[in-house]
Amino acid sequence: MNTRLQKNLEQSWFFRYLSQDEKKQIFLNSNAVNYNKRDIIFKQSTRTSHPMYVISGLVKLSKEGRNNKVLSLSILSEGDFISLFSIFGNEIYQCSASSIDKSEILIIDYATFVSILQKNGNFAMGLIRRMSQDGLFFIDRLMSLSHKQLPGRVAEVILHFSEKIYHNYEFDFPLTRLELAEMAGTTKESFIRTINEFKHDKIITLEGRRVSIISMEIIKVLSELG
C-alpha cells in the first residue's frame, strides 16, 4: 500500500481506534481498488466477501424488489463502510453497491478485520455506533417513504445531499433524475414535477444538475413535516 494512501487512512475515523500493530495488519491485508463511474462493486443476492471502506468518492446502495422495482437505500461517502450489515448478518448481500463517480475502496481481509474487532473494544464500540447510526437512518427512510407526502420526500433528498454529502447549500446532483426519483420513492415524472415546483416557488434554483438552496428553512420544514 503506497505512502499517500497510508497517510490518507491515518486520518480516517476508524484508524484512530487502532494500535500501530493493528494498522500494520490492515495495511498488509487490504487492497485499495479504484472504481470508475457506474461500476458495480457488488450485486444483490451474491455471496458476501470482504469488509469494504470508502476512501474517496460516492457509492450508492440500492435494493431491487419485485417487478424490477429499485429503491435507492443510501449514498455513502468518504469514511463509510459498505454494507457491513450483510457481511455480519447474512452470507448473501441484501443490496447492490455501485460507484456513482470515481471511487477508491479499501477491501479488507475478513479474518484480519474480525480479529481486530475481537481484540480492540474501542474499535468495536466505534463500529457499533456507526452501524447503529446507519440502522436509525434506514428506520427514518422507511418512515419517510411510508408516511411523507412527495414534497417532503423530495426535500429530504435535497437535504441529504446538502448536509450529509456535500456540506454546502450549493451542489451538483450526482445521480440521474431516475435515480433521484428512486431515492424519493416515486416516479421520474413526479420527481421532476415536484422539484420544478420547488424552483417555481423560489425554494431552490436548478440549472441542469446544479442545485442551490435559497430557503433552507422551507426545505427543512418540508422534510420534517412531510
C-alpha positions as CSV (number, residue, x, y, z in Angstrom):
1,M,0.0,0.0,0.0
2,N,1.5,3.3,-1.1
3,T,2.5,6.1,1.3
4,R,-0.2,8.5,0.1
5,L,-2.9,6.0,0.8
6,Q,-1.5,5.2,4.2
7,K,-1.4,8.9,5.2
8,N,-5.0,9.2,4.0
9,L,-6.1,6.3,6.1
10,E,-4.2,7.5,9.1
11,Q,-6.7,10.5,9.2
12,S,-9.8,8.3,9.0
13,W,-12.1,7.9,12.0
14,F,-11.6,4.1,12.4
15,F,-7.8,4.2,12.2
16,R,-7.8,6.4,15.2
17,Y,-9.0,3.5,17.3
18,L,-6.2,1.2,16.1
19,S,-2.8,0.5,17.6
20,Q,0.3,0.7,15.3
21,D,0.4,-3.1,15.1
22,E,-3.3,-3.2,14.1
23,K,-2.8,-0.5,11.4
24,K,0.1,-2.5,10.1
25,Q,-2.2,-5.6,9.9
26,I,-4.8,-3.6,7.9
27,F,-2.1,-2.2,5.5
28,L,-0.7,-5.7,4.9
29,N,-4.1,-7.5,4.5
30,S,-6.0,-5.0,2.4
31,N,-6.2,-3.8,-1.2
32,A,-7.2,-0.3,-2.5
33,V,-9.3,-0.7,-5.6
34,N,-10.3,2.1,-8.0
35,Y,-13.8,2.0,-9.5
36,N,-15.0,4.2,-12.4
37,K,-18.3,5.9,-12.6
38,R,-21.2,3.4,-12.7
39,D,-19.0,0.4,-11.9
40,I,-20.7,-2.3,-9.9
41,I,-18.9,-3.0,-6.6
42,F,-21.1,-6.0,-5.7
43,K,-24.6,-7.2,-6.7
44,Q,-27.6,-8.1,-4.6
45,S,-28.0,-11.8,-3.9
46,T,-24.3,-12.6,-4.4
47,R,-22.2,-14.1,-1.6
48,T,-20.6,-11.6,0.8
49,S,-16.9,-11.4,0.8
50,H,-14.8,-8.7,2.4
51,P,-15.5,-5.6,4.6
52,M,-15.2,-2.5,2.3
53,Y,-14.4,1.1,3.3
54,V,-14.9,4.2,1.2
55,I,-11.6,6.0,0.9
56,S,-12.9,8.6,-1.6
57,G,-15.8,9.1,-4.0
58,L,-19.5,8.3,-3.7
59,V,-21.2,4.9,-3.6
60,K,-24.9,4.1,-4.0
61,L,-26.7,1.3,-2.2
62,S,-29.8,0.1,-3.9
63,K,-32.2,-2.8,-3.5
64,E,-34.2,-4.4,-6.2
65,G,-37.7,-5.8,-5.4
66,R,-40.5,-7.4,-7.4
67,N,-41.2,-6.3,-10.9
68,N,-37.6,-5.0,-11.1
69,K,-38.6,-2.0,-8.9
70,V,-35.4,-0.4,-7.5
71,L,-35.2,1.6,-4.3
72,S,-32.1,3.7,-3.6
73,L,-31.3,3.0,0.1
74,S,-28.4,5.3,0.8
75,I,-25.5,7.3,-0.6
76,L,-22.1,6.5,1.0
77,S,-19.1,8.8,1.0
78,E,-15.6,9.0,2.4
79,G,-15.3,7.3,5.8
80,D,-18.3,4.9,5.4
81,F,-18.1,1.2,5.5
82,I,-20.2,-0.5,2.8
83,S,-23.0,-2.9,3.8
84,L,-21.5,-4.4,7.0
85,F,-25.0,-5.5,8.0
86,S,-24.7,-8.0,5.1
87,I,-21.2,-9.0,5.9
88,F,-22.0,-9.9,9.6
89,G,-25.7,-10.7,9.3
90,N,-26.0,-12.9,6.2
91,E,-24.0,-14.8,3.7
92,I,-25.7,-13.0,0.9
93,Y,-25.6,-9.3,0.0
94,Q,-29.1,-7.9,0.7
95,C,-28.5,-5.0,-1.7
96,S,-26.2,-3.8,-4.5
97,A,-23.4,-1.2,-4.4
98,S,-22.2,0.8,-7.3
99,S,-19.8,3.7,-7.8
100,I,-21.5,7.0,-8.5
101,D,-18.3,8.6,-9.6
102,K,-14.6,7.7,-9.5
103,S,-14.2,5.9,-6.1
104,E,-11.4,4.3,-4.2
105,I,-12.5,1.4,-2.0
106,L,-10.4,-0.3,0.7
107,I,-11.1,-4.1,0.6
108,I,-10.1,-5.6,3.9
109,D,-9.4,-9.3,4.6
110,Y,-12.3,-10.6,6.6
111,A,-10.3,-12.6,9.1
112,T,-8.0,-9.7,9.9
113,F,-10.9,-7.3,10.4
114,V,-12.7,-9.7,12.7
115,S,-9.5,-10.5,14.7
116,I,-9.0,-6.7,15.4
117,L,-12.7,-6.3,16.3
118,Q,-12.4,-9.2,18.9
119,K,-9.3,-7.7,20.5
120,N,-10.0,-4.0,20.3
121,G,-13.1,-3.0,22.3
122,N,-12.8,0.7,21.5
123,F,-12.8,0.0,17.8
124,A,-15.7,-2.4,18.2
125,M,-17.7,0.2,20.1
126,G,-16.9,2.8,17.4
127,L,-18.1,0.5,14.7
128,I,-21.3,-0.4,16.7
129,R,-22.0,3.4,16.9
130,R,-21.6,3.8,13.1
131,M,-23.7,0.8,12.4
132,S,-26.4,1.9,14.8
133,Q,-26.5,5.3,13.1
134,D,-27.0,3.5,9.8
135,G,-29.8,1.5,11.3
136,L,-31.5,4.6,12.6
137,F,-31.1,6.2,9.1
138,F,-32.8,3.2,7.5
139,I,-35.7,3.4,10.0
140,D,-36.1,7.1,9.2
141,R,-36.0,6.3,5.4
142,L,-38.8,3.7,5.9
143,M,-40.9,6.1,7.9
144,S,-40.4,8.8,5.2
145,L,-41.4,6.5,2.3
146,S,-44.4,5.2,4.2
147,H,-45.8,8.4,5.7
148,K,-44.4,11.5,4.0
149,Q,-46.0,13.2,1.0
150,L,-43.9,13.6,-2.1
151,P,-42.7,17.2,-1.4
152,G,-41.4,16.1,1.9
153,R,-39.6,13.1,0.4
154,V,-38.0,15.3,-2.4
155,A,-37.0,17.9,0.3
156,E,-35.4,15.1,2.2
157,V,-33.3,14.0,-0.8
158,I,-32.1,17.6,-1.3
159,L,-31.3,17.9,2.4
160,H,-29.4,14.6,2.4
161,F,-27.0,15.8,-0.3
162,S,-26.7,19.3,1.2
163,E,-26.0,18.3,4.8
164,K,-24.6,14.7,4.7
165,I,-22.7,14.5,1.4
166,Y,-21.5,18.0,0.3
167,H,-21.9,20.1,3.4
168,N,-23.0,23.0,1.2
169,Y,-26.1,24.9,0.1
170,E,-25.0,24.5,-3.5
171,F,-24.0,21.3,-5.2
172,D,-24.4,19.1,-8.3
173,F,-26.8,16.2,-8.1
174,P,-24.5,13.1,-8.7
175,L,-27.4,10.9,-9.8
176,T,-29.8,10.8,-12.8
177,R,-33.4,12.0,-12.4
178,L,-34.5,8.4,-12.3
179,E,-32.1,7.5,-9.5
180,L,-33.2,10.6,-7.6
181,A,-36.8,9.5,-8.0
182,E,-35.8,6.1,-6.7
183,M,-34.4,7.8,-3.6
184,A,-37.7,9.7,-3.1
185,G,-39.7,6.5,-3.7
186,T,-41.6,8.0,-6.7
187,T,-41.6,8.1,-10.5
188,K,-39.1,10.1,-12.6
189,E,-42.0,12.3,-13.9
190,S,-43.3,13.0,-10.4
191,F,-39.9,13.8,-9.1
192,I,-39.2,16.3,-11.9
193,R,-42.6,17.9,-11.5
194,T,-42.1,18.4,-7.7
195,I,-38.6,19.7,-8.0
196,N,-39.7,22.2,-10.7
197,E,-42.4,23.3,-8.2
198,F,-39.6,24.0,-5.7
199,K,-37.8,26.0,-8.3
200,H,-41.0,28.0,-9.3
201,D,-41.7,28.7,-5.6
202,K,-38.1,30.0,-5.2
203,I,-37.2,27.4,-2.6
204,I,-34.2,26.4,-4.8
205,T,-32.6,27.3,-8.1
206,L,-31.9,24.5,-10.5
207,E,-29.8,24.6,-13.7
208,G,-29.2,21.1,-15.1
209,R,-27.7,19.1,-12.2
210,R,-26.7,22.3,-10.3
211,V,-28.9,22.9,-7.2
212,S,-28.7,26.0,-5.0
213,I,-30.9,26.1,-1.9
214,I,-32.5,29.5,-1.5
215,S,-34.6,28.7,1.6
216,M,-33.0,26.0,3.8
217,E,-35.7,26.8,6.4
218,I,-38.5,25.7,4.0
219,I,-36.6,22.6,2.9
220,K,-36.2,21.5,6.5
221,V,-39.8,22.2,7.3
222,L,-41.0,20.2,4.3
223,S,-38.6,17.4,5.2
224,E,-39.7,17.3,8.8
225,L,-43.4,17.6,8.3
226,G,-43.7,15.8,5.0
